[in-house]
Amino acid sequence: MRLVEVRLLDGPNVYRLEPTVKIEVIVGRPRTWYGERLPERHAIVRLGQPVPRREAPAIVLDLAGWVTRLHQLSGADDWLQKAGAARRRNVPVNIHRSSDPGHWIVAFPWREQQRAQAVAEGALKLAARTAEPSRARPTPRTGTGRLLTRAIDSVRAAETSPPVWITDEHRRVPAVSISGTNGKSTTTRMLTHIFVAAGRRVGTTTSDGVLIDEKLIEEGDLTGPQGARSVLEHAGLDVAVLETARGGIVLRGVGYQSNDASILTNVSSDHLDLMGLHTLPELAEVKSVVCRITKPHGAVVLNADDRLVASVSRRVAAPVSFFSLRPRSREVMRHVGRGGRAMVLDDGWLVELDGAHRTRILRADEAPATLLGMARHNIGNALAAAAGARALGATIEEVAAGLRSYLPSAELAPGRLNLYRREELVVIVDFAHNEAGLSVVLDVAEGMSGSRRRRRKPLTVVVGTAGDRPDDTLRGIGRIAAQRADRLFVKETLRYLRGRTRE
C-alpha cells in the first residue's frame, strides 16, 4: 500500500456533505487509466458511493478499521456528542473506489483539523502492521502496541482548529451556487445583473474575481472556498451569487454548508484526466455537489437537454426547476405534467411553465446577449439565470428588465462572447476552452457570416488552449476548428503550457 495523499476537505464534497478527511492509497501495481469518456452504465465509477466492505482489499479494510479504532481510543470522536448525537456512536468511515485503477479512498468526517490529520497519519502507520485493529490494545509489550500508544498520544496532544467553512448558523444572506462545464460564468453574470438592476446589493464570485454590484473588488480566479467566504462575510448584501468550479470542490470542498438555490448548466469534456476525474459522469458527480447541498425549501435548476445534468434530479432534496431549448421534450413535459416548474424557449419567447400555468417573460431576441437569437447557448444561459432569479424571489418583470439590459461587453463579461466591429470586420473573443465551447462560438460566427459554402467573407479562427488538457480534447478542438474555419491559426501561450513542452 502506497500513500497518494491525505487531504482535509473543509466543506461539502463528493464523499460527504460536510468536512471530510480523504485518505487516498494505491494497492498493487499502479496502472494508467484508459476507457470511454462516456462509459456504459455498468462501467461508471460512482465516486461518492461507498463500496461494500467485501469488495475492498484487506489492507484498505485495515486502514479504515484503524481510523475507527483511533477515534474510539483517543476521544477524537467527542465532537459527535458536542454536535448533538443522541447516543455515542462511531465516526462513520467509508471506503470509496477511485476511477484510477488500484486507487482507494478512505473517507471520514472531521471537526478538529490537527486531530483529524493525526488520526489519518496514525492509521496509515498502523495499517502497515498485521495486527487486527479491533483486537489491538495500547501496550508497551508489542511493537504494534507501542505504535498504537504513540498514535493515541499524538491525537490527544493535537490542536483542535475547526473547518474553514461558512455554516448555516453564520450565513446571513441568501445564496445561489452555479456550476457546470460551460456557461456558468455567463449565467453568474446574468443572474447578478438581474438582481442589481432590480435594486439588490449583490456579491458575486467568478473566475475573474469577487464583485460587489458588478464592480471588481478582488482579482483572481475566486470560484472556490476563498471567494465564497469573501462574499458571504461581506456586510450589507441582499444576495450572494457564487460561481463554483470543479477544482475548488475537489481540492477543498464547497466553502459553505448549504445554499438556497443552485444551477447546473451542462457537463462536457473539459479538465479530464486531472485530479482523478476521467469520465463525464464523474465530472457531473463532482459538479452536482452544489445541487445536493441546496436546502429542501430552495430550488435546484437543471438543464433538461443534458442527460447527465437532468439525472441529478434524482439525487437532490430541493424541488427541481428545469430549463430547456426544447419545450416539448419528454423530460420537460413529464416534469411540468407533475406540477413542476420549467423555463423554456417556446416560439421565440422565454416562457416560465409552472404546472399548467404559462407566463411569457420576453422574446429571446430582446436580450442583447443572444445576438438577436443567433447565440442559442446564451438563450440557454438566460433561461438558467431566469430560473435562478425566480427561485430567489425575483418577479417576472425584474427578470425581463435584467435580461434586456445585460450586455456581454468586455467590461461586464470579459471573454464571454465579446464582439468588436471595424468597418466590415467582426471579431468575436471568447474563452472557448473546450470542444463544446468552441462549437457554439463557431455557430454564432457562422450565423453572422453564413455557412462555409455561402460565406461572403472568409471565417478566420485563432485558437489556443491549456496544456493540461488530455490529448483527445486537444485533438477535438483542433478538428472542430479545422473543419469549420476557412483560415486557422494556432496560438501558442507559454503561460498555459502547464507541463507540456513547446514542441
C-alpha positions in Angstrom: 0.0 0.0 0.0 1.4 3.4 -1.0 0.0 6.7 0.1 -1.1 9.2 -2.6 -2.4 11.9 -0.2 -4.2 12.8 3.0 -6.5 15.7 2.2 -8.7 17.6 4.6 -11.7 19.0 2.8 -13.3 21.9 4.7 -16.8 21.6 3.3 -19.3 19.5 1.3 -17.6 17.3 -1.3 -18.3 14.2 -3.4 -17.8 11.9 -0.5 -19.8 13.6 2.3 -21.8 16.9 2.5 -19.6 18.0 5.4 -15.9 18.5 6.2 -14.2 15.2 5.3 -10.8 13.6 5.6 -9.8 11.9 2.4 -7.0 9.2 2.6 -6.1 8.0 -0.9 -3.8 5.0 -1.3 -2.6 2.7 -4.1 -2.9 -1.0 -3.6 -1.0 -3.3 -6.0 0.8 -2.2 -9.2 -0.2 1.3 -10.4 -1.8 1.3 -13.8 -2.8 4.1 -16.2 -6.5 4.8 -16.7 -8.0 4.1 -20.1 -11.6 3.8 -21.2 -14.5 5.7 -22.6 -15.3 9.3 -21.6 -19.0 8.4 -21.5 -18.9 4.7 -20.3 -21.8 2.3 -20.3 -23.8 2.3 -17.1 -22.2 -0.8 -15.7 -18.7 0.7 -16.2 -19.4 4.0 -14.4 -17.4 4.6 -11.2 -19.6 6.4 -8.7 -17.1 8.3 -6.7 -19.4 9.2 -3.8 -20.9 5.8 -3.4 -19.3 3.7 -0.7 -18.2 0.2 -1.8 -19.3 -2.9 0.1 -16.6 -3.9 2.5 -16.2 -7.3 0.8 -15.0 -5.6 -2.4 -12.2 -3.7 -0.8 -8.6 -5.0 -0.4 -7.8 -6.3 3.1 -5.2 -3.6 3.8 -7.7 -0.9 3.0 -10.2 -2.5 5.4 -7.4 -2.5 8.0 -6.8 1.2 7.3 -10.5 2.0 7.7 -10.5 -0.1 10.9 -7.6 1.8 12.4 -9.3 5.1 11.7 -12.3 3.9 13.7 -10.2 2.4 16.5 -8.1 5.6 16.9 -11.2 7.7 17.2 -12.5 5.3 19.9 -9.3 5.1 21.9 -8.2 8.8 21.7 -11.6 10.5 22.2 -11.2 12.2 18.7 -14.9 11.4 18.2 -16.1 13.6 21.1 -17.3 16.2 18.6 -20.1 13.9 17.7 -21.6 14.3 21.2 -20.9 18.1 21.0 -22.8 18.1 17.7 -25.9 16.7 19.5 -25.7 12.9 18.8 -28.4 11.3 20.9 -26.0 8.4 21.9 -22.4 7.7 21.5 -21.6 6.2 18.1 -18.6 5.6 15.9 -17.4 8.2 13.4 -18.7 6.9 10.0 -15.8 5.7 8.0 -16.4 4.8 4.3 -14.4 3.2 1.6 -14.7 4.5 -2.0 -13.3 3.4 -5.3 -11.4 5.8 -7.4 -11.5 5.7 -11.2 -7.7 5.4 -11.2 -7.0 1.6 -11.2 -5.7 0.4 -7.9 -6.6 3.7 -6.1 -8.8 3.5 -3.0 -10.3 6.3 -0.8 -11.0 6.1 3.0 -13.2 9.0 3.9 -14.5 10.2 7.3 -15.9 13.4 8.7 -14.0 15.8 10.9 -14.4 18.9 13.0 -10.9 19.3 14.6 -8.2 19.7 12.0 -5.0 18.7 13.6 -6.6 15.8 15.4 -8.1 14.5 12.2 -4.7 14.8 10.5 -3.1 12.8 13.3 -5.8 10.1 13.1 -5.1 9.7 9.4 -1.4 9.6 9.8 -1.6 7.2 12.7 -4.0 4.8 10.9 -1.6 4.7 7.9 1.3 3.7 10.1 -0.7 1.1 11.9 -2.2 -0.4 8.8 1.3 -1.3 7.7 1.3 -3.7 10.7 -0.5 -7.0 10.6 -2.5 -6.7 13.8 -6.3 -6.8 13.6 -7.5 -3.3 14.5 -10.4 -4.4 16.6 -8.2 -6.6 18.8 -5.2 -4.3 19.2 -4.6 -2.7 22.6 -2.1 0.1 23.6 0.6 -1.8 25.4 4.4 -1.4 25.7 5.0 -5.1 25.2 4.4 -5.4 21.5 5.6 -3.3 18.5 2.0 -2.7 17.4 1.0 -1.7 21.0 3.8 0.8 21.3 2.9 2.3 17.9 -0.8 2.5 18.8 0.1 4.2 22.1 2.2 6.8 20.3 -0.6 7.4 17.8 -3.2 7.9 20.5 -0.9 10.3 22.4 -0.3 12.2 19.1 -4.1 12.6 18.5 -4.8 13.7 22.1 -2.0 16.2 22.0 -3.0 17.8 18.7 -4.7 21.2 18.5 -8.4 21.4 17.5 -8.8 24.1 14.8 -12.3 24.0 13.2 -13.0 23.7 9.5 -12.8 26.9 7.4 -16.4 26.9 6.1 -19.5 29.1 6.5 -22.1 27.2 8.4 -25.8 27.9 8.1 -25.7 29.4 11.6 -23.3 32.1 10.4 -24.6 32.7 6.8 -26.9 35.7 6.8 -27.5 36.2 3.1 -29.5 34.1 0.5 -27.0 32.3 -1.8 -27.2 30.7 -5.2 -24.5 28.4 -6.5 -23.7 28.0 -10.2 -21.6 25.1 -11.6 -21.2 23.4 -14.9 -18.6 23.0 -17.7 -19.7 25.8 -20.0 -21.9 28.8 -19.3 -21.5 29.1 -15.6 -19.6 32.4 -15.8 -22.2 34.0 -18.2 -25.1 32.6 -16.1 -23.5 34.0 -13.0 -23.1 37.5 -14.6 -26.6 37.5 -16.0 -28.1 36.5 -12.6 -26.1 39.1 -10.9 -27.2 41.8 -13.3 -30.9 40.8 -12.9 -30.6 41.4 -9.1 -28.5 44.6 -9.4 -31.0 46.0 -12.0 -33.8 45.3 -9.5 -32.0 47.3 -6.8 -30.5 44.5 -4.7 -27.0 44.6 -3.3 -25.2 41.6 -4.8 -21.9 39.8 -4.0 -20.5 37.6 -6.8 -17.7 35.2 -7.2 -16.3 34.5 -10.7 -13.2 33.2 -12.4 -12.2 36.9 -12.8 -12.6 37.7 -9.1 -15.0 38.9 -6.5 -17.6 41.6 -7.5 -19.9 43.7 -5.4 -22.7 45.1 -7.5 -20.8 44.1 -10.7 -17.7 46.0 -9.7 -14.5 44.1 -9.2 -13.1 44.4 -5.7 -10.7 41.4 -5.7 -9.0 40.0 -8.7 -8.2 36.3 -9.5 -9.9 33.0 -10.0 -12.1 33.0 -6.9 -14.6 30.3 -7.7 -13.5 28.2 -4.7 -14.0 28.5 -0.9 -11.9 31.6 -0.6 -14.1 33.7 -2.9 -17.3 32.3 -1.4 -16.1 33.2 2.1 -15.1 36.7 0.9 -18.7 37.3 -0.4 -20.6 35.6 2.4 -18.8 37.5 5.1 -19.3 40.9 3.3 -21.7 43.1 5.2 -24.9 44.6 3.7 -25.6 42.2 0.9 -29.0 41.1 -0.2 -27.9 38.1 -2.4 -24.8 36.1 -2.9 -24.2 34.7 -6.5 -21.4 32.1 -6.3 -19.8 30.6 -9.4 -18.4 27.3 -8.1 -15.7 25.4 -10.1 -14.7 21.7 -10.0 -11.2 22.4 -8.8 -12.4 24.0 -5.5 -14.8 21.2 -4.8 -12.2 18.5 -5.4 -9.3 20.2 -3.5 -11.1 22.0 -0.6 -14.8 21.1 -0.7 -17.6 23.8 -1.1 -16.9 26.7 1.2 -20.3 26.8 2.8 -22.8 24.4 4.3 -25.7 25.0 2.1 -27.3 27.3 -0.5 -30.9 28.4 -1.2 -30.7 27.7 -4.9 -28.3 26.1 -7.3 -27.8 25.9 -11.1 -26.1 23.2 -13.1 -25.6 24.4 -16.7 -24.1 21.4 -18.5 -21.4 18.8 -18.4 -19.0 18.3 -21.3 -15.4 17.2 -21.9 -13.0 19.6 -20.0 -10.5 19.2 -17.2 -10.5 15.4 -17.7 -7.5 13.3 -16.5 -6.9 15.9 -13.8 -7.4 15.3 -10.0 -8.6 11.7 -10.6 -11.5 12.6 -12.9 -11.6 10.8 -16.2 -15.2 10.5 -17.4 -18.2 12.8 -17.9 -20.3 11.0 -15.2 -17.5 11.6 -12.7 -17.3 15.2 -13.6 -21.1 15.6 -13.3 -21.0 13.9 -9.9 -18.4 16.4 -8.6 -20.2 19.5 -10.0 -23.6 18.3 -8.7 -22.4 18.7 -5.1 -23.7 22.3 -5.2 -27.2 20.9 -6.0 -27.0 18.3 -3.3 -26.5 21.0 -0.6 -29.5 23.1 -1.7 -31.9 23.4 1.2 -35.2 21.5 0.9 -37.2 24.7 0.7 -35.0 26.0 -2.1 -34.7 25.1 -5.8 -32.3 23.2 -8.0 -32.1 24.5 -11.6 -31.1 21.8 -14.1 -30.5 21.6 -17.8 -33.2 19.2 -19.2 -31.3 19.0 -22.5 -28.2 17.4 -20.9 -28.9 13.8 -19.9 -26.2 13.8 -17.2 -27.4 17.1 -15.7 -31.1 16.1 -15.8 -30.3 12.8 -13.9 -29.1 14.9 -10.9 -32.8 15.5 -10.2 -32.9 12.0 -8.6 -30.2 12.9 -6.0 -31.3 16.3 -4.5 -33.5 17.3 -1.6 -34.9 20.5 -3.1 -37.6 20.9 -5.8 -36.2 20.9 -9.3 -36.8 23.5 -11.9 -35.7 22.5 -15.5 -34.6 24.8 -18.3 -34.6 23.8 -21.9 -34.4 24.9 -25.5 -36.8 22.1 -26.4 -40.1 22.9 -24.6 -41.8 19.7 -25.7 -39.0 17.3 -24.7 -40.0 14.2 -22.8 -38.2 15.4 -19.7 -39.9 18.8 -19.6 -43.4 17.6 -20.4 -43.2 14.9 -17.8 -41.9 17.3 -15.1 -44.4 20.0 -15.8 -47.2 17.4 -16.0 -46.5 16.5 -12.5 -46.8 20.2 -11.4 -43.1 21.1 -11.7 -41.6 24.3 -12.9 -39.5 24.9 -16.1 -38.1 27.8 -18.0 -38.2 27.1 -21.8 -37.7 28.7 -25.2 -41.1 28.4 -27.0 -41.8 30.1 -30.3 -39.1 32.6 -29.8 -40.1 33.5 -26.2 -38.6 32.8 -22.9 -41.5 31.2 -21.1 -42.0 30.1 -17.5 -44.0 26.9 -17.0 -45.4 26.3 -13.6 -47.6 23.2 -13.9 -50.4 24.2 -16.3 -49.7 27.9 -15.9 -47.6 29.6 -18.7 -46.0 33.1 -18.4 -44.1 34.8 -21.1 -41.0 36.7 -19.9 -39.6 38.3 -23.0 -38.7 37.5 -26.6 -35.3 35.8 -26.9 -34.1 38.4 -29.5 -34.8 41.2 -26.9 -32.0 40.0 -24.8 -28.7 41.5 -26.2 -26.6 38.6 -25.1 -28.5 36.3 -27.5 -27.4 38.4 -30.5 -30.9 38.5 -32.0 -31.3 34.9 -31.2 -28.2 33.6 -33.0 -26.3 32.8 -29.8 -28.5 29.9 -28.8 -26.2 28.9 -26.0 -26.8 32.3 -24.4 -30.5 31.7 -24.7 -29.9 28.7 -22.5 -27.8 30.7 -20.1 -30.6 33.3 -20.0 -33.1 30.6 -19.2 -30.9 29.3 -16.4 -30.4 32.7 -14.9 -34.1 33.5 -15.1 -34.9 30.3 -13.3 -32.3 31.0 -10.6 -33.6 34.6 -10.1 -37.2 33.4 -9.8 -36.1 30.8 -7.2 -34.7 33.6 -5.1 -37.9 35.7 -5.4 -37.3 38.0 -8.4 -40.5 38.9 -10.3 -41.2 38.2 -13.9 -40.8 41.9 -14.6 -37.4 42.1 -12.8 -36.1 39.1 -14.8 -37.2 40.6 -18.1 -35.7 44.0 -17.3 -32.4 42.5 -16.3 -32.0 40.3 -19.4 -32.9 43.3 -21.6 -30.2 45.4 -20.1 -27.5 42.8 -19.8 -24.7 43.4 -22.4 -21.9 40.8 -22.9 -19.3 43.5 -23.0 -15.6 43.2 -22.1 -16.3 45.3 -19.1 -19.3 43.3 -17.8 -18.4 39.8 -19.0 -14.8 39.7 -20.2 -14.0 36.8 -22.6 -17.7 35.8 -22.9 -18.8 36.4 -26.5 -17.3 39.9 -26.7 -17.9 41.5 -30.1 -15.8 44.1 -31.8 -16.5 45.7 -35.2 -14.3 47.7 -37.5 -15.9 48.6 -40.8 -17.0 45.2 -42.2 -14.7 43.2 -40.0 -16.3 41.5 -36.9 -14.2 39.9 -34.2 -15.5 37.6 -31.5 -13.4 37.0 -28.4 -14.4 34.1 -26.1 -12.8 31.8 -23.6 -13.9 28.8 -25.6 -11.5 26.3 -23.9 -13.1 23.0 -24.9 -14.9 21.4 -27.8 -18.4 22.3 -26.8 -17.5 25.9 -26.1 -15.7 26.3 -29.5 -18.6 24.7 -31.3 -21.2 27.2 -30.0 -18.9 30.2 -30.7 -18.5 29.0 -34.3 -22.3 28.6 -34.5 -22.5 32.3 -33.8 -19.8 33.2 -36.3 -21.5 31.2 -39.0 -24.8 32.8 -38.1 -23.1 36.1 -39.0 -21.0 35.1 -42.0 -23.1 32.3 -43.4 -22.3 28.6 -43.8 -19.0 27.6 -45.3 -20.3 27.3 -48.9 -22.2 30.6 -48.8 -19.9 32.9 -46.9 -19.5 36.5 -48.1 -16.2 36.8 -46.2 -13.7 34.1 -45.0 -14.0 32.9 -41.4 -10.7 33.1 -39.6 -10.2 31.2 -36.4 -7.3 31.9 -33.9 -7.3 29.1 -31.3 -5.2 28.2 -28.3 -5.8 26.2 -25.1 -4.2 25.0 -22.0 -1.6 22.2 -22.0 -3.1 20.3 -19.1 -6.0 19.0 -21.2 -5.7 15.4 -22.4 -4.6 14.7 -26.0 -8.1 13.6 -27.1 -9.5 17.0 -26.0 -6.8 19.0 -27.8 -7.3 16.9 -31.0 -11.0 17.5 -30.8 -10.6 21.3 -30.5 -8.2 21.3 -33.5 -10.6 19.1 -35.5 -13.6 21.3 -35.0 -11.6 24.5 -35.8 -10.1 23.0 -38.9 -13.4 21.6 -40.2 -15.3 24.9 -39.8 -12.7 27.6 -40.5 -11.5 29.0 -43.8 -8.3 30.1 -42.2 -6.9 28.7 -39.0 -4.1 30.0 -36.7 -2.9 28.0 -33.7 -1.9 30.4 -30.9 0.9 29.5 -28.5 0.6 30.9 -25.0 3.7 30.0 -22.9 1.9 30.7 -19.6 -0.6 28.0 -20.3 1.8 25.2 -21.3 1.1 23.6 -17.9 3.5 20.7 -18.1 3.9 20.4 -21.9 6.8 21.5 -23.9 6.7 24.0 -26.8 7.2 21.1 -29.2 
